[in-house]
Amino acid sequence: MTEISESDCLSFCSAIFPSEPLAETLKNEARFGLSRLLPILSHVARGDADVLEVGGGSCVLSAYLASKGYRVTAVEPLAGEFDFFNELHGRVADHCRRAGVPLQIVRATGETFALPGQFDVAFTINALEHMREPLRTIDNICESLRPGGVALLHCPNYTIPFEMHLNILLVTRSKRINEWLYWPTIAQRRAIWDELTFIRHGDVQRHLRSRGDRFSFNRTVMRDLVARLFDDPVFAGRMPGFVRAAGRALRATRLVDGLALVPARFQTPMEVLITKASA
């Protein structure tokens, strides 16, 4: 298996999406997803490991990993607000066929797929909040792992009441109240709003404790987010002004490293690493 890297991932993505309005975002999100996975892939997984992505979108990150020798399965329903991914997904699949890259796609939701005990590594990045039953999805991800396998979950933590897709500050977890307050903004992206689930750290923590698998929340994710505001112009351009201003203030006052001291409960996004119990 050849070496994997963020720059190599961008090159792979550029061969599929050379230049179009959405291309930079797609490539950037694939690069970001890989950046979160690299520590796991380099220290846990074998070079020919079985890898599962849940909520793959265009599946370009899964395709990149498959091109590097991993046996990859991507679960993606390609429906609802993200049905525009159908055309993009077709281009990814065509590229894989031409290049001889084996990539398996499972057309299913996170709540309904069933692939027990088949994977060494599973991950979902910025997708759980789009699922109606994210905790059931987490169960399916954990059940998909072989004993000793690991799963990475990365998504917003709505304990912090900021909705990043619409860039609004939430008032309670009630969709009805927030619809009343933000109806002009929500009306423009109604489909995505309707499918959002305001999953919180406490929900995930309690659920994982009940399962019995080992898990740990990453307490550097908020610090990494601030760094991304300065290192990733595509991402920074999608953030509202007050988020960028807060990042500049934290950097200027040298308080960025102190974010790692914030309890995981109050970190957003949240990122948790789960290790399946050995048989």
N, C-alpha and C positions, 0 to 999 in steps of 0.2 A: 504494500500500500504506500502510495506517495504521501509526502508531507502535506498536511492541511494547514491553512492559514486564512486570516481575514482578507488579505490582499488577493490570494488565489481564489477565494470565494467570490469576490467582486468581479474578477476576470471571468469566471465561469458564468455568473449571472449576466454579464455584459454580452456574452455570446448569444444569449437567449433574448434579452431585452436591450438592444443596443441604444435606442434613443426614442423616448416617448414620454408623455407627461408623468406617467406612473412609474417609470422605470427606476428613477433614483430612489424612490421610496421602497420599492420592492427589493432592490439590491441592498439598500441600507438596512432594512429589517432582517434580511438574510445574514448579512455581516454581523449585526448585533446578536441575533440568535446564536450564531456560531461562537461569538465571544463568550457567551454564557456557558456553552457546552464544552469548550476546549479543555478546561481543567478536568472534566469528567472523562472525556475521550482519551486524554493523554495519560491519565493515572488509573483509570478503572477498566476501560473497555479494551478487549483484544482488537487487533487490526481488522479482523473479519467478524466483529461482533454484530449481533442482531439488534437493530435500532428501530424504535417506534416513535413517530411524531404524531401527536393528536392535535388536530386543528391546524393542518398544514397550509391552508390558503392556496396559494399558487403552487406549493410543494417545491419551490426552487431550492430551499435549504436541504430538504430531503434528497432532492436530485443531486445536489453537490456532494453530500455525504456518500450517496450511492456510487458516485463517480470515483470516489477515493477507496472503494473496496468494502465499505460497510454494507451489510444486508439490511436494506431500509424498507420499512412499511410506513406509509403515511395514511392517516385516517382523516378524511375531509368530506363533508356532505355536499359542499359546493351548492349552497342554497341560501335563500333569504337575502339579507342585505349584501352578502358576499357572492351572489350568483354571477357578478361580473368576473369572478375568478375563473369561470368556465373556459373562456377564451384563452386566458393566460395559462391555465393549467394544460390546455391542449397544446400550447407551444412548448411547455416544459416536457410533456410526454413525447412530442415529436422529436425534440432535441435528444432525449434519452434513447429513443429508438434508433435514431441515426448514429449516435455515438456508441451504441451497444451498452448503455448503462441500464442495469436491471433495477427498476423501481416499481414496487408494488403499491397500488393505490386501493384503499378500501373506502368505498362510498358509504359512510355511516356517520352518525353523530357520536359525540363523545359519550353520550349516555347509553348508546345501544351496541357499540362494537364489543365483540367478545373474542379475544385472542389470548387465552390463559397460558401462562408459563412459557412464552415463546421468545422473550427478549432479555438482553443483557442491560440495555439502556432504553429508557423511555423519556420523552420530554414533551412539554406543552408550553409555548411562550406566547403570552398575550392573547390567549384564546379562551381560558376558562370563564372569563366574564361574559362571553357570548353564548354560554351554554345554560339551558334552563335548569339543569340539575348538576352543577359543577362538582358537588360532593360525590354523586354517583359516578361521574367521569373519573374522579380521583380513584375511586374503588376499582374501576375498570383498568386504569393505568397500573395500579399496584398489582392487580391480579395478572396483568400481562407479563410481569417480570418473572424471571427464573429466580430461585433462591440465591440471595446475594446480589441480585441486580439492583440498579439504582434508577431513580426517576427524578427529574428536575421539573418543578412547577414554577412558572414565573407569570405573574399577572398583577393587575392593580389591587391594592388593599383599600377597600372602601371604608375602613375605619377612619382613614383620612378622607374627608368628604369632598373630594375633587374628582370629577368625571373627565378623563383625559380625551375621550373621543369627541365630546362636544365642548370641552374647555369651560365647564361650569362648576361652581361650588354648590354642592348638594346641601339641602336643608332636610335633615332626617333621611331615612332609607325609603320613605314613601314616594313612589313614582307619581302618585296623584298630586301630591303637594308640589313636587318639582316641576311637573307638567304645567301646573297653574302659574308658577313663577317664571318659567322659561319657555312658554309655549312657542314664541316665534323661532327660537333657536332649535327646539326639538322638532318642530314641524318640518324643518329643512332636512332632517335626518331621522325621520320617523321610524323607519324600519330598524335601524341600528339601535335606537332607543328602546323599542319594544322588546328586543331580544336580550338586552343587558340584564345581568344579575349582579347585584351589589354584594359580591362576596367579600368577606372580611377575614382578617387574620384569625380572630377567635373561632370563626366557623371551621376553618381549616385545621387549626391546632386541636380543637376538641375532637374533630372527626379522626384525625390521625392517631390521637391517643387511644381512641376506642378500637382502632385496628391492630395496634400492637407492633407495627413496624417501627424501626428506628428512623428518626427524622431530625433535621436541624434547619432552622431558619437562618438565612444569610443576613447579617447585620451591617453589611457594607453596601447594600443595594442603593440606599438613598445617597450615599457619598458617590457611588458610581454614576448615579443619575446626574448629579451636579457636574461631575467631570465630563459627562456626555454633552452637556449643554455647551461646553467650550471646544470639545474635540470632534463633535459631530454636527456640522452646520445644517444638514438635512433634518435631523431631529430637532435641533434648536428652533428652526424655522416653523415647526409645527406647534411649538409651545406658546402659550399666551405670555404677554409681556411681564405680568407679575411673577411668573415662574422664572423667567430669565433674570429679572431684577433680583429676586431672592438668591439665585445662584451667584450673581455678581457680588452681592453683599456678603454671602458666606465665604466666597473666595477672598474678597478684600480684607475681611476681618480674620482670615485664617482659621475659621471655625469649621471648615469642610471636614477635616479629619475627625472632629468631634461628633459628626453624625453617626459614626460607627458605635457611639455610646448610647444612642437612642434605642430603647427597647424595640425588638422586632415587631411588637404589636402596633407601633406607631411609625413603622417604616413603609413607605410606598415608592415603587411597587414592592410586593412581597415575593420572596424567592425561597423555596424550601427544597431540600435534598432528602429524598426518602430512600432507605436501604431495605430491600425485602428481606424478611427474616429467613435464615437458612433452614432447610428442612430438618 
